[in-house]
Amino acid sequence: MARPDQRSGERFAYLNPAATTLYGADDPCLLDGTPIMDRIHADFHEEAATRLQQMAGGEKAHDDSSQQLHLTCDGSHVWVDVVCSPIHYEGKESVLLFIRDITGHIEHEKQIRSNLREKEVMLAEIDFQSYITELADFVQGYFSRRRPWSSSGPGGRRRWAWN
């Protein structure tokens, strides 16, 4: 949960145990009152700030989620899916953030894309190989029908059979 602070932007007002674990904090009190932007990767600051300001201003909740890269207390990265909603908390305008860890999903998606690229290359090679195979079959069939000699000559001797 976030609460707007006019001096320094939105700050965490409360973190449940799951959020504490996600961010790698030993105690939720370590993150209470700290700026939310400290936990959001710099590439997503503008998007996150815009959404938080909209929510703090009382705008309608966003039904769509946002995938963002967040930072844990030890500085490592975690991909999250964020949905936010404006609420009143302890008599003040606040923003309720629903954050779900999707790091495994993102890594799995990257692996799938990599596998698809490999398969596309393999399929292109197979198409080329089938073309070469068909060409070789054609050439072999052509010359097997037009051998320059025939063993059907008198006495089993080979004779030239060019037409």
C-alpha positions as CSV (number, residue, x, y, z in Angstrom):
1,M,0.0,0.0,0.0
2,A,1.3,3.4,-0.9
3,R,0.6,6.8,0.5
4,P,1.4,10.1,-1.3
5,D,3.9,12.3,0.3
6,Q,4.1,15.8,-1.1
7,R,7.8,16.2,-0.4
8,S,9.1,13.0,-1.7
9,G,6.5,11.1,-3.7
10,E,4.7,7.9,-2.8
11,R,6.0,5.9,0.1
12,F,5.1,2.5,1.4
13,A,2.5,2.8,4.2
14,Y,2.1,-1.0,4.8
15,L,3.5,-4.2,3.3
16,N,2.0,-7.6,3.9
17,P,4.2,-10.6,4.6
18,A,4.1,-11.7,0.9
19,A,5.4,-8.3,-0.2
20,T,8.1,-8.3,2.5
21,T,9.3,-11.7,1.2
22,L,9.1,-10.6,-2.4
23,Y,11.4,-7.6,-1.7
24,G,13.7,-9.7,0.5
25,A,13.2,-7.7,3.7
26,D,13.5,-9.5,7.0
27,D,11.0,-7.2,8.6
28,P,8.2,-5.2,7.0
29,C,9.2,-2.2,9.1
30,L,12.4,-1.9,7.1
31,L,10.3,-0.9,4.1
32,D,7.5,1.1,5.8
33,G,7.9,4.7,4.9
34,T,10.5,4.2,2.2
35,P,9.9,5.6,-1.3
36,I,8.2,3.2,-3.7
37,M,10.5,4.3,-6.5
38,D,13.5,2.8,-4.6
39,R,12.0,-0.6,-5.4
40,I,11.2,0.1,-9.1
41,H,13.8,-0.2,-11.8
42,A,14.7,3.1,-13.4
43,D,13.4,2.0,-16.8
44,F,9.9,1.9,-15.3
45,H,10.0,5.0,-13.1
46,E,8.0,7.2,-15.5
47,E,5.2,4.7,-16.1
48,A,5.0,3.9,-12.4
49,A,5.0,7.5,-11.3
50,T,2.2,8.4,-13.8
51,R,0.0,5.5,-12.6
52,L,0.6,6.2,-8.9
53,Q,-0.2,9.9,-9.4
54,Q,-3.4,9.0,-11.2
55,M,-4.5,6.7,-8.4
56,A,-3.5,9.2,-5.7
57,G,-5.6,11.8,-7.5
58,G,-8.6,9.5,-7.0
59,E,-8.9,8.3,-10.6
60,K,-10.7,5.1,-11.3
61,A,-8.7,1.9,-10.8
62,H,-6.8,0.5,-13.8
63,D,-8.2,-2.9,-14.7
64,D,-5.1,-3.5,-16.8
65,S,-2.0,-4.7,-15.1
66,S,1.5,-3.5,-15.8
67,Q,4.6,-5.7,-16.0
68,Q,7.6,-4.0,-14.3
69,L,11.0,-4.8,-13.1
70,H,11.4,-4.2,-9.4
71,L,14.5,-4.3,-7.1
72,T,14.8,-6.3,-4.0
73,C,16.6,-5.2,-0.9
74,D,19.8,-6.9,-2.0
75,G,19.7,-5.2,-5.4
76,S,18.6,-8.2,-7.5
77,H,15.8,-7.9,-10.0
78,V,12.3,-9.4,-9.9
79,W,9.7,-9.1,-12.6
80,V,6.2,-8.3,-11.2
81,D,2.7,-7.8,-12.5
82,V,1.2,-4.7,-10.8
83,V,-2.4,-3.7,-10.5
84,C,-3.3,-0.6,-8.5
85,S,-6.5,0.9,-7.0
86,P,-7.2,4.1,-5.1
87,I,-8.3,3.7,-1.4
88,H,-8.6,5.6,1.8
89,Y,-6.2,4.3,4.4
90,E,-6.1,5.7,7.9
91,G,-8.2,8.7,6.7
92,K,-5.9,9.6,3.8
93,E,-5.9,9.0,0.1
94,S,-3.7,6.1,-0.7
95,V,-3.0,3.5,-3.4
96,L,-3.4,-0.2,-3.0
97,L,-0.9,-2.1,-5.0
98,F,-1.4,-5.8,-6.0
99,I,2.0,-7.1,-6.9
100,R,2.6,-10.6,-8.2
101,D,6.0,-12.2,-8.9
102,I,6.1,-13.2,-12.6
103,T,9.9,-13.7,-12.9
104,G,9.5,-17.4,-13.6
105,H,6.9,-16.7,-16.2
106,I,9.1,-14.1,-18.0
107,E,12.1,-16.5,-18.0
108,H,9.9,-19.3,-19.3
109,E,8.6,-17.0,-22.1
110,K,12.2,-16.0,-23.1
111,Q,13.1,-19.7,-23.3
112,I,10.1,-20.4,-25.5
113,R,11.0,-17.6,-27.8
114,S,14.6,-18.9,-28.0
115,N,13.3,-22.4,-28.8
116,L,11.0,-21.0,-31.5
117,R,13.9,-19.2,-33.2
118,E,16.0,-22.4,-33.2
119,K,13.1,-24.4,-34.6
120,E,12.5,-21.8,-37.4
121,V,16.2,-22.2,-38.4
122,M,15.9,-26.0,-38.3
123,L,12.7,-25.9,-40.5
124,A,14.5,-23.6,-43.0
125,E,17.4,-26.1,-43.1
126,I,14.9,-29.0,-43.5
127,D,13.2,-27.3,-46.4
128,F,16.6,-26.8,-48.1
129,Q,17.5,-30.4,-47.4
130,S,14.2,-31.7,-48.9
131,Y,14.9,-29.5,-52.0
132,I,18.4,-31.1,-52.3
133,T,16.9,-34.6,-51.8
134,E,14.3,-34.0,-54.4
135,L,16.9,-32.7,-56.8
136,A,19.2,-35.7,-56.2
137,D,16.3,-38.1,-56.7
138,F,15.5,-36.3,-60.0
139,V,19.0,-36.4,-61.2
140,Q,19.4,-40.1,-60.2
141,G,16.2,-41.0,-61.9
142,Y,17.1,-39.1,-65.0
143,F,20.4,-40.9,-65.4
144,S,19.1,-44.3,-64.4
145,R,16.6,-44.1,-67.3
146,R,19.3,-42.8,-69.7
147,R,22.3,-45.1,-69.0
148,P,24.7,-44.9,-71.9
149,W,24.9,-48.7,-72.1
150,S,22.6,-51.6,-71.8
151,S,23.5,-55.1,-70.6
152,S,20.8,-56.6,-72.9
153,G,23.1,-57.0,-75.8
154,P,23.8,-60.4,-77.5
155,G,25.8,-62.7,-75.3
156,G,25.2,-60.4,-72.2
157,R,27.8,-57.9,-73.5
158,R,27.2,-54.3,-72.9
159,R,26.3,-52.2,-75.8
160,W,25.9,-48.5,-76.1
161,A,22.3,-47.5,-76.0
162,W,22.3,-43.7,-76.7
163,N,19.2,-42.7,-78.6
